[in-house]
Amino acid sequence: MSAPQNPLAASRTASSQQSELAAAPSSASMPDWYTQGLPHIWLPYSQMKTAPAPLAARSTHNARIQLTDGRELVDGVAAWWTACHGYNHPHIRAAIEAQLATMPHVMFGGMVHEPALKLASRLCALLPGDLDRVFFTDSGSVAVEVAMKMAIQYRLNKGEPKRTKMLAFKGGYHGDTLATMSVCDPEEGMHHLYGDVLANHIIAPLPQDEASEAEFFRLLETHAHELTAIITEPLVQGAGGMLFHSPDVLRTLRTAADRYGLLLILDEIFTGFGRTGTMFACEQAEIVPDIITLSKALTGGTMALAATIARPHVFEAFLSDNPEHALMHGPTFMANALACACANASLDLFETEPRLEQVAAINAHLTRELERCRTLPGVKDVRVLGAIGVVELEKIANPDALRQRFIAENVWIRPFRSIVYLTPAFTIPPEDLTALTDAIYRVLSTEN
Ligand SMILES: *Cc1c(COP(=O)(O)O)cnc(C)c1O
């Protein structure tokens, strides 16, 4: 599978010999668009010098991805856990086609439309408590940035200009833009590399036991005068390594936020829409955040869309005769009509198809079939929550190589840090789910 020389690093000025190598993995079968386009692509999270050549996807169906060379992979990731209804759901396709025929997009500055307003009212009805004011954006990171701007300007508008910092958590992930990097885990968020470019927020341990609780409250006490909000991912720190915590932690955060007069921002971009077993993770703690962010599964894995939703007391701090008190933000593709139509269709499917029951079935299935991995050499932990299955290893020396071994088993599983995880479509057939867990067991059995 590995090329003699890395095809990704081939530059525009590469010799013809190098361009030939661009197709090296299975050169005869790679289409022209692949060999010609690959030297112009910069891939995410990749050391382009050594990354394995990316697969060439041709089509998708439910929990499967067909490649141009004829192979078909069972998908354990669901496109970074967005495709909760499986790929190519006919109801979402019909919605996007209908919207495309009438109005793909209009600017949202001074104009609104049915798909966006319907979606806003449906989201507010679905969310717990009085989260009732929706600001649409086009990516998760931007939704978090908007939440941070709301929390900061909330203080400015109230005449508390010194309270502009966030309290965020070790192991947290809130996006890849500069502002969101500053509230990610300091190591994973590369704070040491970016140094003073990043804003200086307070990073605490999640209050999960006596020691971490003491440290959390110490930091809170010390910094309360300069803090505006606490921000966390509820129940699962996803990109931080699929680290689970109990609903009690969220109740502690809600109580602490109230005691110190802070806003609580819950980033449900990963957890929202059923992934943890309830529609939203915060329901399991029976708490309501002041601001919530949603994206990932919002459109059922079809279009880029995100939302930041605030409670009335947050929104009301922006109502003023002073023009400087308005929220100055407005992405060009904000509330894109096609994306909103997809999101409405996705919400329809949560109403008409048994998604949360499917999540419960996946949970039981993963619990049953991943358990045997626990005794494999190098396995540190096996854990399952909702439709998330995790096998944590002592360490993964080479995640790229491990990914290649999964591909050889005809499954799409993308290990990172020290974990192998599954976040499948909720519609995945049981036999496909077993294909995924079998592949994990087989590959980890022979690892090293
Ligand atoms: C994916 C993710 C983000 C960032 O979303 P993008 O759309 O990739 O910008 C933020 N927060 C959490 C919890 C996420 O899982």
The ligand as a Tripos MOL2 file, in Angstrom:
@<TRIPOS>MOLECULE
LIG
   15    15     1     0     0
SMALL
NO_CHARGES

@<TRIPOS>ATOM
      1 C1        -15.6150   19.1830   15.4610 C.3       1 LIG1
      2 C2        -15.7420   20.0020   16.6760 C.ar      1 LIG1
      3 C3        -15.5560   21.4000   16.6460 C.ar      1 LIG1
      4 C4        -15.1180   22.1380   15.4050 C.3       1 LIG1
      5 O1        -16.0150   22.0190   14.3680 O.3       1 LIG1
      6 P1        -15.5310   22.3430   12.8690 P.3       1 LIG1
      7 O2        -16.7770   22.2570   12.0720 O.co2     1 LIG1
      8 O3        -14.5310   21.2900   12.5200 O.co2     1 LIG1
      9 O4        -14.9430   23.7030   12.8750 O.co2     1 LIG1
     10 C5        -15.7340   22.0960   17.8170 C.ar      1 LIG1
     11 N1        -16.0930   21.4850   18.9550 N.ar      1 LIG1
     12 C6        -16.2780   20.1450   19.0250 C.ar      1 LIG1
     13 C7        -16.6940   19.5340   20.3200 C.3       1 LIG1
     14 C8        -16.1030   19.3550   17.8920 C.ar      1 LIG1
     15 O5        -16.2720   18.0300   17.9580 O.3       1 LIG1
@<TRIPOS>BOND
     1     1     2 1
     2     2     3 ar
     3     2    14 ar
     4     3     4 1
     5     3    10 ar
     6     4     5 1
     7     5     6 1
     8     6     7 2
     9     6     8 1
    10     6     9 1
    11    10    11 ar
    12    11    12 ar
    13    12    13 1
    14    12    14 ar
    15    14    15 1
@<TRIPOS>SUBSTRUCTURE
     1 LIG1         1 GROUP 0 **** ****
